[in-house]
Amino acid sequence: MFKKLQKIESRYKELEELLVKQETLADKNKYQAYAKELSKLSRIVERAKLLNSKDEELKGLERLLSEQHDESFLDLAKSEIAKLREEIPVLSAEIKSLISGEGADKHEEVIMEIRAGTGGQEASLFVGNLYRMYTKYADAKGYKYEVMASHPTDAGGFKEIIFSISGMATYKNLKYESGVHRVQRVPVTEASGRIHTSTVTVAVLVEPEEVDLVINPQDLKIDVYRSKGAGGQSVNTTDSAVRITHLPSGVIVTCQDERSQLKNKHKAMRVLRARLLDKIKQEEFNKMTSERRSQVGTGDRAEKIRTYNFPDRRITDHRINFTVYRLEDVLNGNIEEFIKVLQESENKEKSEAV
């Protein structure tokens, strides 16, 4: 931890110097990026200074105990020593948590994408179930959410639905939902009562600010067309739907839920930034060796993370082998227990790694 703190403190000083340079002040984007990085590091640096101060104070008080002083003064010193010995490990653990990435989880805007996988109609219906689960959870937490794009089916489900969620610590709480969700249940159309297995993929993307990810307009191909409904019929008489292609990466985003072309373009750009940032993170994740990959981490989009078994009312999270038998309750948005257990498991891994 000491070496990591040295690097952070060195970068902090470097950023302070960069922010007062004329070339930085003349470049708005660069200034904002440096200022944002400095703000993120400031809490670690401040806590590290406080830890050093308390360490020095403890050493000084311990030296006093070996000297000649009256009894009341020594009792006061002992009391302060006991207090510091409780505070220092807590402060040290907080710094470790910040260094290992806890501080990076405090994003207030995320974009969630839920897509039907294998299973046809059943998969699309389960997309609707999961969307309802997450919005119920958002309601309970006081989060705000907004549909960015959706592709409904005639049966009442979705081939895909993309929505944003904003509020305190949304990414920290919802990042564990990324991966493949498997559902096992008897479809309404199954006369023999045979259980079908379907899959749905969930992606939780950090929504970056424009300063975090600058996109060159020349790298974009923007097409407009008329919105289509679930059955393929036109639902608007104007070319309000927008398709944006990021040429260097090949990432394509479409939005057609709004009647305004401008609003659809704005939403599509928000989704595009989130996907491009996630693509960068995925590439970084894939460079890591399997030994370094967290068992709880959310890097592998193909990872089967959870099974929802309707006949047994059972939900199992495969990453930590955690099972509950209250399926209806969870699908009504009560996923806090899963989040808490996953956070505890990840924090344990990070603590052991530091």
Contacts in CASP RR format, 6 or more apart in sequence:
PFRMAT RR
TARGET T0000
AUTHOR 0000-0000-0000
METHOD contacts of the structure
MODEL  1
MFKKLQKIESRYKELEELLVKQETLADKNKYQAYAKELSKLSRIVERAKL
LNSKDEELKGLERLLSEQHDESFLDLAKSEIAKLREEIPVLSAEIKSLIS
GEGADKHEEVIMEIRAGTGGQEASLFVGNLYRMYTKYADAKGYKYEVMAS
HPTDAGGFKEIIFSISGMATYKNLKYESGVHRVQRVPVTEASGRIHTSTV
TVAVLVEPEEVDLVINPQDLKIDVYRSKGAGGQSVNTTDSAVRITHLPSG
VIVTCQDERSQLKNKHKAMRVLRARLLDKIKQEEFNKMTSERRSQVGTGD
RAEKIRTYNFPDRRITDHRINFTVYRLEDVLNGNIEEFIKVLQESENKEK
SEAV
1 92 0 8 1.000
1 95 0 8 1.000
1 96 0 8 1.000
1 99 0 8 1.000
1 354 0 8 1.000
4 99 0 8 1.000
4 354 0 8 1.000
5 44 0 8 1.000
5 48 0 8 1.000
5 95 0 8 1.000
5 99 0 8 1.000
8 41 0 8 1.000
8 44 0 8 1.000
8 45 0 8 1.000
8 48 0 8 1.000
8 99 0 8 1.000
9 45 0 8 1.000
9 48 0 8 1.000
11 37 0 8 1.000
11 41 0 8 1.000
12 38 0 8 1.000
12 41 0 8 1.000
12 42 0 8 1.000
12 45 0 8 1.000
15 34 0 8 1.000
15 37 0 8 1.000
15 38 0 8 1.000
15 41 0 8 1.000
16 38 0 8 1.000
18 24 0 8 1.000
18 34 0 8 1.000
19 25 0 8 1.000
19 31 0 8 1.000
19 34 0 8 1.000
19 35 0 8 1.000
19 38 0 8 1.000
23 30 0 8 1.000
24 30 0 8 1.000
24 31 0 8 1.000
24 34 0 8 1.000
25 31 0 8 1.000
29 211 0 8 1.000
29 214 0 8 1.000
32 211 0 8 1.000
33 211 0 8 1.000
33 212 0 8 1.000
36 211 0 8 1.000
36 212 0 8 1.000
40 103 0 8 1.000
40 104 0 8 1.000
43 98 0 8 1.000
43 103 0 8 1.000
44 95 0 8 1.000
44 98 0 8 1.000
44 99 0 8 1.000
47 91 0 8 1.000
47 94 0 8 1.000
47 95 0 8 1.000
47 98 0 8 1.000
48 95 0 8 1.000
50 91 0 8 1.000
51 88 0 8 1.000
51 91 0 8 1.000
51 92 0 8 1.000
51 95 0 8 1.000
54 84 0 8 1.000
54 87 0 8 1.000
54 88 0 8 1.000
54 91 0 8 1.000
55 88 0 8 1.000
57 80 0 8 1.000
57 84 0 8 1.000
58 81 0 8 1.000
58 84 0 8 1.000
58 85 0 8 1.000
58 88 0 8 1.000
61 77 0 8 1.000
61 80 0 8 1.000
61 81 0 8 1.000
61 84 0 8 1.000
62 81 0 8 1.000
64 74 0 8 1.000
64 77 0 8 1.000
65 74 0 8 1.000
65 77 0 8 1.000
65 78 0 8 1.000
65 81 0 8 1.000
69 77 0 8 1.000
93 351 0 8 1.000
96 350 0 8 1.000
96 351 0 8 1.000
96 354 0 8 1.000
97 103 0 8 1.000
97 347 0 8 1.000
97 350 0 8 1.000
97 351 0 8 1.000
99 354 0 8 1.000
100 350 0 8 1.000
100 351 0 8 1.000
100 353 0 8 1.000
100 354 0 8 1.000
101 350 0 8 1.000
102 347 0 8 1.000
102 350 0 8 1.000
105 169 0 8 1.000
105 171 0 8 1.000
105 172 0 8 1.000
105 175 0 8 1.000
106 168 0 8 1.000
106 169 0 8 1.000
106 171 0 8 1.000
106 172 0 8 1.000
107 170 0 8 1.000
107 171 0 8 1.000
107 172 0 8 1.000
107 206 0 8 1.000
107 207 0 8 1.000
108 166 0 8 1.000
108 167 0 8 1.000
108 168 0 8 1.000
108 169 0 8 1.000
108 170 0 8 1.000
109 164 0 8 1.000
109 165 0 8 1.000
109 166 0 8 1.000
109 167 0 8 1.000
109 170 0 8 1.000
109 206 0 8 1.000
109 207 0 8 1.000
110 164 0 8 1.000
110 165 0 8 1.000
110 166 0 8 1.000
110 170 0 8 1.000
110 171 0 8 1.000
110 174 0 8 1.000
110 175 0 8 1.000
110 204 0 8 1.000
110 205 0 8 1.000
110 206 0 8 1.000
110 207 0 8 1.000
111 148 0 8 1.000
111 162 0 8 1.000
111 163 0 8 1.000
111 164 0 8 1.000
111 165 0 8 1.000
111 204 0 8 1.000
111 205 0 8 1.000
111 207 0 8 1.000
111 270 0 8 1.000
111 271 0 8 1.000
111 274 0 8 1.000
112 134 0 8 1.000
112 162 0 8 1.000
112 163 0 8 1.000
112 164 0 8 1.000
112 165 0 8 1.000
112 174 0 8 1.000
112 177 0 8 1.000
112 202 0 8 1.000
112 203 0 8 1.000
112 204 0 8 1.000
112 205 0 8 1.000
113 160 0 8 1.000
113 161 0 8 1.000
113 162 0 8 1.000
113 201 0 8 1.000
113 202 0 8 1.000
113 203 0 8 1.000
113 205 0 8 1.000
114 127 0 8 1.000
114 128 0 8 1.000
114 130 0 8 1.000
114 131 0 8 1.000
114 158 0 8 1.000
114 160 0 8 1.000
114 161 0 8 1.000
114 162 0 8 1.000
114 200 0 8 1.000
114 201 0 8 1.000
114 202 0 8 1.000
115 127 0 8 1.000
115 159 0 8 1.000
115 160 0 8 1.000
115 200 0 8 1.000
115 201 0 8 1.000
116 123 0 8 1.000
116 124 0 8 1.000
116 126 0 8 1.000
116 127 0 8 1.000
116 158 0 8 1.000
116 159 0 8 1.000
116 160 0 8 1.000
116 198 0 8 1.000
116 200 0 8 1.000
117 123 0 8 1.000
117 198 0 8 1.000
117 199 0 8 1.000
117 200 0 8 1.000
117 201 0 8 1.000
118 197 0 8 1.000
118 198 0 8 1.000
118 199 0 8 1.000
119 196 0 8 1.000
119 197 0 8 1.000
119 198 0 8 1.000
119 199 0 8 1.000
120 198 0 8 1.000
121 153 0 8 1.000
121 155 0 8 1.000
121 187 0 8 1.000
121 189 0 8 1.000
122 183 0 8 1.000
122 185 0 8 1.000
122 187 0 8 1.000
122 196 0 8 1.000
122 198 0 8 1.000
123 183 0 8 1.000
123 198 0 8 1.000
123 199 0 8 1.000
123 200 0 8 1.000
124 153 0 8 1.000
124 155 0 8 1.000
124 156 0 8 1.000
124 157 0 8 1.000
124 158 0 8 1.000
124 159 0 8 1.000
125 155 0 8 1.000
125 156 0 8 1.000
125 157 0 8 1.000
126 181 0 8 1.000
126 183 0 8 1.000
126 198 0 8 1.000
126 200 0 8 1.000
126 308 0 8 1.000
127 157 0 8 1.000
127 158 0 8 1.000
127 159 0 8 1.000
127 160 0 8 1.000
127 161 0 8 1.000
127 200 0 8 1.000
128 156 0 8 1.000
128 157 0 8 1.000
128 158 0 8 1.000
128 161 0 8 1.000
129 183 0 8 1.000
129 331 0 8 1.000
130 181 0 8 1.000
130 200 0 8 1.000
130 202 0 8 1.000
131 158 0 8 1.000
131 161 0 8 1.000
131 163 0 8 1.000
132 331 0 8 1.000
133 330 0 8 1.000
133 331 0 8 1.000
133 332 0 8 1.000
133 333 0 8 1.000
133 335 0 8 1.000
134 145 0 8 1.000
134 163 0 8 1.000
134 165 0 8 1.000
134 174 0 8 1.000
134 177 0 8 1.000
134 333 0 8 1.000
135 145 0 8 1.000
135 163 0 8 1.000
136 332 0 8 1.000
136 333 0 8 1.000
137 143 0 8 1.000
137 333 0 8 1.000
137 334 0 8 1.000
137 335 0 8 1.000
137 336 0 8 1.000
138 144 0 8 1.000
138 145 0 8 1.000
138 165 0 8 1.000
140 333 0 8 1.000
140 334 0 8 1.000
141 167 0 8 1.000
141 173 0 8 1.000
142 167 0 8 1.000
143 165 0 8 1.000
143 166 0 8 1.000
143 167 0 8 1.000
143 170 0 8 1.000
144 165 0 8 1.000
144 166 0 8 1.000
144 167 0 8 1.000
145 163 0 8 1.000
145 164 0 8 1.000
145 165 0 8 1.000
145 166 0 8 1.000
146 163 0 8 1.000
146 164 0 8 1.000
147 161 0 8 1.000
147 162 0 8 1.000
147 163 0 8 1.000
147 257 0 8 1.000
148 162 0 8 1.000
148 163 0 8 1.000
148 164 0 8 1.000
148 255 0 8 1.000
148 257 0 8 1.000
148 267 0 8 1.000
148 270 0 8 1.000
148 271 0 8 1.000
149 160 0 8 1.000
149 161 0 8 1.000
149 162 0 8 1.000
149 253 0 8 1.000
149 254 0 8 1.000
149 255 0 8 1.000
149 256 0 8 1.000
149 257 0 8 1.000
149 267 0 8 1.000
149 268 0 8 1.000
149 271 0 8 1.000
150 158 0 8 1.000
150 160 0 8 1.000
150 161 0 8 1.000
150 162 0 8 1.000
150 257 0 8 1.000
151 158 0 8 1.000
151 159 0 8 1.000
151 160 0 8 1.000
151 161 0 8 1.000
151 230 0 8 1.000
152 158 0 8 1.000
152 159 0 8 1.000
152 229 0 8 1.000
152 230 0 8 1.000
153 159 0 8 1.000
153 230 0 8 1.000
154 230 0 8 1.000
154 231 0 8 1.000
156 230 0 8 1.000
162 271 0 8 1.000
164 207 0 8 1.000
164 270 0 8 1.000
165 174 0 8 1.000
171 204 0 8 1.000
171 206 0 8 1.000
172 343 0 8 1.000
173 339 0 8 1.000
174 204 0 8 1.000
174 339 0 8 1.000
175 204 0 8 1.000
175 298 0 8 1.000
176 296 0 8 1.000
176 297 0 8 1.000
176 298 0 8 1.000
176 305 0 8 1.000
176 338 0 8 1.000
176 339 0 8 1.000
176 342 0 8 1.000
176 343 0 8 1.000
177 202 0 8 1.000
177 204 0 8 1.000
177 305 0 8 1.000
178 202 0 8 1.000
178 203 0 8 1.000
178 204 0 8 1.000
178 298 0 8 1.000
178 299 0 8 1.000
178 301 0 8 1.000
178 305 0 8 1.000
179 201 0 8 1.000
179 202 0 8 1.000
179 203 0 8 1.000
179 298 0 8 1.000
179 300 0 8 1.000
179 301 0 8 1.000
179 302 0 8 1.000
179 303 0 8 1.000
179 304 0 8 1.000
179 305 0 8 1.000
180 199 0 8 1.000
180 200 0 8 1.000
180 201 0 8 1.000
180 202 0 8 1.000
180 302 0 8 1.000
180 303 0 8 1.000
180 304 0 8 1.000
180 305 0 8 1.000
181 199 0 8 1.000
181 200 0 8 1.000
181 201 0 8 1.000
181 202 0 8 1.000
181 305 0 8 1.000
181 306 0 8 1.000
181 307 0 8 1.000
181 308 0 8 1.000
182 197 0 8 1.000
182 198 0 8 1.000
182 199 0 8 1.000
182 200 0 8 1.000
182 304 0 8 1.000
182 306 0 8 1.000
182 307 0 8 1.000
182 308 0 8 1.000
183 197 0 8 1.000
183 198 0 8 1.000
183 199 0 8 1.000
183 200 0 8 1.000
183 307 0 8 1.000
183 308 0 8 1.000
183 310 0 8 1.000
184 195 0 8 1.000
184 196 0 8 1.000
184 197 0 8 1.000
184 307 0 8 1.000
184 308 0 8 1.000
184 309 0 8 1.000
184 310 0 8 1.000
184 311 0 8 1.000
185 195 0 8 1.000
185 196 0 8 1.000
185 308 0 8 1.000
185 309 0 8 1.000
185 310 0 8 1.000
185 311 0 8 1.000
186 193 0 8 1.000
186 194 0 8 1.000
186 195 0 8 1.000
186 196 0 8 1.000
186 310 0 8 1.000
186 311 0 8 1.000
187 196 0 8 1.000
190 196 0 8 1.000
195 311 0 8 1.000
199 304 0 8 1.000
201 301 0 8 1.000
203 278 0 8 1.000
203 301 0 8 1.000
204 298 0 8 1.000
205 274 0 8 1.000
205 275 0 8 1.000
205 277 0 8 1.000
205 278 0 8 1.000
206 274 0 8 1.000
206 277 0 8 1.000
206 278 0 8 1.000
207 270 0 8 1.000
207 273 0 8 1.000
207 274 0 8 1.000
208 273 0 8 1.000
208 274 0 8 1.000
208 277 0 8 1.000
210 273 0 8 1.000
212 273 0 8 1.000
212 277 0 8 1.000
213 273 0 8 1.000
213 276 0 8 1.000
213 277 0 8 1.000
215 246 0 8 1.000
215 269 0 8 1.000
215 272 0 8 1.000
215 273 0 8 1.000
215 276 0 8 1.000
219 246 0 8 1.000
219 247 0 8 1.000
219 248 0 8 1.000
220 244 0 8 1.000
220 245 0 8 1.000
220 246 0 8 1.000
220 247 0 8 1.000
221 244 0 8 1.000
221 245 0 8 1.000
221 247 0 8 1.000
222 242 0 8 1.000
222 243 0 8 1.000
222 244 0 8 1.000
222 245 0 8 1.000
222 265 0 8 1.000
223 242 0 8 1.000
223 243 0 8 1.000
223 244 0 8 1.000
223 245 0 8 1.000
224 239 0 8 1.000
224 240 0 8 1.000
224 241 0 8 1.000
224 242 0 8 1.000
224 243 0 8 1.000
224 261 0 8 1.000
225 239 0 8 1.000
225 241 0 8 1.000
225 243 0 8 1.000
226 234 0 8 1.000
226 236 0 8 1.000
226 237 0 8 1.000
226 238 0 8 1.000
226 239 0 8 1.000
226 240 0 8 1.000
226 241 0 8 1.000
227 234 0 8 1.000
227 235 0 8 1.000
227 236 0 8 1.000
227 240 0 8 1.000
227 241 0 8 1.000
227 256 0 8 1.000
227 257 0 8 1.000
228 234 0 8 1.000
228 235 0 8 1.000
228 241 0 8 1.000
228 256 0 8 1.000
229 235 0 8 1.000
236 256 0 8 1.000
236 259 0 8 1.000
238 259 0 8 1.000
238 261 0 8 1.000
239 261 0 8 1.000
240 256 0 8 1.000
240 258 0 8 1.000
240 259 0 8 1.000
240 260 0 8 1.000
240 261 0 8 1.000
240 264 0 8 1.000
241 254 0 8 1.000
241 255 0 8 1.000
241 256 0 8 1.000
241 261 0 8 1.000
241 264 0 8 1.000
242 254 0 8 1.000
242 255 0 8 1.000
242 256 0 8 1.000
242 261 0 8 1.000
242 264 0 8 1.000
242 265 0 8 1.000
242 268 0 8 1.000
243 252 0 8 1.000
243 253 0 8 1.000
243 254 0 8 1.000
243 268 0 8 1.000
244 252 0 8 1.000
244 253 0 8 1.000
244 254 0 8 1.000
244 265 0 8 1.000
244 268 0 8 1.000
244 269 0 8 1.000
244 272 0 8 1.000
245 251 0 8 1.000
245 252 0 8 1.000
246 252 0 8 1.000
246 272 0 8 1.000
246 276 0 8 1.000
249 276 0 8 1.000
249 279 0 8 1.000
251 272 0 8 1.000
251 275 0 8 1.000
251 276 0 8 1.000
251 279 0 8 1.000
253 268 0 8 1.000
253 269 0 8 1.000
253 271 0 8 1.000
253 272 0 8 1.000
253 275 0 8 1.000
254 268 0 8 1.000
255 264 0 8 1.000
255 265 0 8 1.000
255 267 0 8 1.000
255 268 0 8 1.000
255 271 0 8 1.000
256 264 0 8 1.000
257 264 0 8 1.000
257 267 0 8 1.000
258 264 0 8 1.000
258 267 0 8 1.000
281 299 0 8 1.000
282 299 0 8 1.000
282 301 0 8 1.000
285 293 0 8 1.000
285 299 0 8 1.000
285 300 0 8 1.000
293 299 0 8 1.000
293 300 0 8 1.000
294 346 0 8 1.000
294 349 0 8 1.000
294 350 0 8 1.000
295 319 0 8 1.000
295 320 0 8 1.000
295 345 0 8 1.000
295 349 0 8 1.000
296 319 0 8 1.000
296 320 0 8 1.000
296 342 0 8 1.000
296 345 0 8 1.000
296 346 0 8 1.000
296 349 0 8 1.000
297 319 0 8 1.000
297 346 0 8 1.000
303 319 0 8 1.000
304 318 0 8 1.000
305 317 0 8 1.000
305 318 0 8 1.000
305 319 0 8 1.000
306 315 0 8 1.000
306 316 0 8 1.000
306 317 0 8 1.000
306 318 0 8 1.000
306 338 0 8 1.000
307 314 0 8 1.000
307 315 0 8 1.000
307 316 0 8 1.000
307 318 0 8 1.000
308 314 0 8 1.000
308 315 0 8 1.000
308 327 0 8 1.000
308 331 0 8 1.000
309 315 0 8 1.000
309 316 0 8 1.000
309 327 0 8 1.000
310 327 0 8 1.000
312 325 0 8 1.000
313 325 0 8 1.000
313 326 0 8 1.000
313 327 0 8 1.000
313 328 0 8 1.000
314 323 0 8 1.000
314 324 0 8 1.000
314 325 0 8 1.000
314 327 0 8 1.000
315 323 0 8 1.000
315 324 0 8 1.000
315 326 0 8 1.000
315 327 0 8 1.000
315 330 0 8 1.000
315 338 0 8 1.000
316 322 0 8 1.000
316 323 0 8 1.000
317 323 0 8 1.000
317 338 0 8 1.000
317 341 0 8 1.000
317 342 0 8 1.000
319 342 0 8 1.000
319 345 0 8 1.000
320 341 0 8 1.000
320 342 0 8 1.000
320 345 0 8 1.000
322 338 0 8 1.000
322 341 0 8 1.000
324 330 0 8 1.000
324 337 0 8 1.000
324 338 0 8 1.000
326 334 0 8 1.000
330 338 0 8 1.000
END
